[in-house]
């Protein structure tokens, strides 16, 4: 019995033994990768207008005419 189990276990992946754990791991890794790539793209989109806005504010900082509310 044990030899047959060992052989069948070697022939199958760990996902077949524990489908719940395998699905959980694969889902979390793929979702986290998608989240990070999405977050990085959002940060890049946010950084470009913020960066240009900061440059504009810095260029006008010498003339104390700009007042930022809030």
C-alpha positions as CSV (number, residue, x, y, z in Angstrom):
1,X,0.0,0.0,0.0
2,X,2.7,2.5,0.9
3,X,4.7,1.9,-2.2
4,X,1.7,2.4,-4.4
5,X,0.9,5.6,-2.5
6,X,4.4,6.9,-2.8
7,X,4.5,6.1,-6.5
8,X,1.1,7.8,-7.1
9,X,2.2,10.7,-5.0
10,X,5.4,11.2,-7.0
11,X,3.4,11.1,-10.2
12,X,1.0,13.8,-9.1
13,X,1.7,17.3,-8.0
14,X,1.2,18.7,-4.5
15,X,-1.9,20.5,-5.8
16,X,-3.7,17.2,-6.2
17,X,-3.0,16.3,-2.6
18,X,-4.1,19.6,-1.2
19,X,-6.2,21.5,-3.8
20,X,-7.3,24.1,-1.3
21,X,-3.8,25.1,-0.4
22,X,-2.6,25.1,-4.0
23,X,-5.5,27.2,-5.2
24,X,-5.0,29.6,-2.3
25,X,-1.2,30.0,-3.1
26,X,-1.6,30.4,-6.8
27,X,-4.5,32.9,-6.5
28,X,-2.7,35.0,-4.0
29,X,0.5,35.2,-6.0
30,X,-1.2,36.0,-9.3
31,X,-3.5,38.6,-7.6
32,X,-0.6,40.2,-5.8
33,X,1.4,40.4,-9.0
34,X,-1.6,42.0,-10.7
35,X,-2.1,44.4,-7.8
36,X,1.5,45.5,-7.7
37,X,1.7,46.0,-11.5
38,X,-1.6,48.0,-11.3
39,X,-0.4,50.0,-8.3
40,X,2.9,50.8,-10.0
41,X,1.1,52.0,-13.1
42,X,-1.2,54.1,-11.0
43,X,1.7,55.6,-9.1
44,X,3.4,56.4,-12.4
45,X,0.3,58.1,-13.7
46,X,0.0,60.0,-10.4
47,X,3.7,60.9,-10.3
48,X,3.8,62.6,-13.7
49,X,1.2,65.3,-13.0
50,X,2.4,65.7,-9.5
51,X,6.0,66.0,-10.6
52,X,5.1,68.6,-13.2
53,X,2.9,70.5,-10.6
54,X,5.8,70.5,-8.1
55,X,8.1,71.9,-10.8
56,X,5.7,74.7,-11.6
57,X,5.2,75.5,-7.9
58,X,9.0,75.5,-7.4
59,X,9.5,77.8,-10.3
60,X,7.0,80.3,-8.9
61,X,8.3,79.8,-5.3
62,X,10.7,82.8,-5.7
63,X,7.8,85.1,-6.5
64,X,5.6,84.9,-3.3
65,X,2.4,85.3,-5.3
66,X,1.1,81.7,-5.2
67,X,-1.1,80.8,-2.2
68,X,-1.9,77.2,-1.8
69,X,-5.2,76.6,0.1
70,X,-5.2,73.5,2.3
